[in-house]
Each structure stands twice: as structure tokens, then as C-alpha cells.
Amino acid sequence: MKTKSNEIDFTAFISADRNSYAIVNMRLFDLRIGRIILIAPKKDGTMRSLQLDSPIMSSDETDKHIKELLGNNNKVIEFFTKTGNI
């Protein structure tokens, strides 16, 4: 995915011991902690991340859940509107 000034690379996988992980721009996330990872690029070129727990959902349910998070979750709104973000 491309942002205004950066690129976000990501992949997710299940290990042999059946644990799930994601790698986002060389940062490792344990998906047992949360399956949604939000990334906010900053003006200084760095990126902030926020990992949120969510149930396993279909793609339709995921779209609805993300819209609800972006519109109603104060933690998410504050994360994206913090000073210094693009």
C-alpha cells in the first residue's frame, strides 16, 4: 500500500505451532493480541501502529467493523488525528 510519502508492506502467516503473526514494515505483530493493525504515517517519515482485538469475521463483517471503528471508537479517532500524522 502506498501513502502520500511512504509505502506500507505487509504479510501475515500461521506458524507451525498454529500461532498467527503479521509483519508490517519489518515490525512483527502477534495476532493473538489483536487481528486489526492500524498504521498512521507521520510527517517525519516514521509510522505509528495500533493493534486492536477483534473476532474472526467474514470480509463483509470486517468492512462494517472497520467503518464502525473509524466512526465511533475514540481510541482509533485519537490515533489517526494525533498531531504529527499525515
C-alpha positions in Angstrom: 0.0 0.0 0.0 1.2 3.5 -0.8 0.7 6.6 1.3 1.5 10.1 0.3 5.2 9.7 1.0 5.8 6.1 2.1 5.0 2.5 1.3 3.5 0.0 3.7 4.5 -3.6 3.1 2.7 -6.4 5.0 2.2 -10.1 5.2 0.5 -12.4 7.6 1.2 -16.1 8.3 0.4 -19.0 10.6 3.5 -20.7 12.1 4.0 -24.5 12.6 2.8 -24.2 16.2 -0.5 -22.7 14.8 0.2 -19.1 16.1 -0.6 -16.2 13.7 1.7 -13.3 13.0 1.8 -10.3 10.8 4.8 -8.4 9.6 4.1 -4.8 8.7 7.1 -2.7 7.5 9.5 -5.1 9.3 7.6 -5.0 12.6 6.3 -8.3 13.9 2.8 -8.4 15.4 1.4 -11.4 17.3 -2.2 -11.7 16.0 -3.3 -13.4 19.2 -3.1 -10.0 20.8 -5.2 -8.4 18.1 -6.2 -9.1 14.5 -6.5 -5.4 13.3 -3.4 -3.4 12.9 -3.8 0.3 12.1 -0.9 2.3 10.7 -0.6 6.1 10.8 2.2 7.6 8.8 3.8 10.7 10.4 5.2 13.8 8.8 8.7 12.9 9.9 8.6 9.7 7.8 8.0 7.3 10.7 4.9 5.3 11.2 2.8 4.7 14.3 0.9 1.5 14.8 -2.1 0.4 16.9 -3.1 -3.2 17.3 -6.8 -4.0 18.2 -8.5 -7.2 19.1 -11.4 -8.3 17.0 -13.3 -11.6 16.4 -12.8 -13.7 13.3 -15.1 -12.2 10.7 -16.1 -12.6 7.1 -14.9 -9.9 4.6 -18.4 -8.2 4.7 -18.3 -8.2 8.5 -14.8 -6.8 8.5 -15.7 -3.9 6.3 -18.6 -3.0 8.6 -16.5 -3.4 11.7 -13.7 -1.1 10.3 -16.3 1.6 9.4 -17.6 1.4 13.0 -14.1 1.7 14.4 -13.3 4.7 12.3 -16.5 6.5 13.1 -17.2 5.6 16.8 -14.1 4.4 18.5 -12.4 7.3 20.4 -9.1 5.4 20.7 -9.0 4.9 16.9 -10.1 8.5 16.1 -7.4 9.9 18.5 -4.8 7.6 17.0 -5.4 8.9 13.5 -5.9 12.6 14.4 -2.8 12.9 16.6 -0.5 15.9 15.9 2.3 15.0 13.5 0.3 12.4 11.5 -0.1 12.9 7.7 
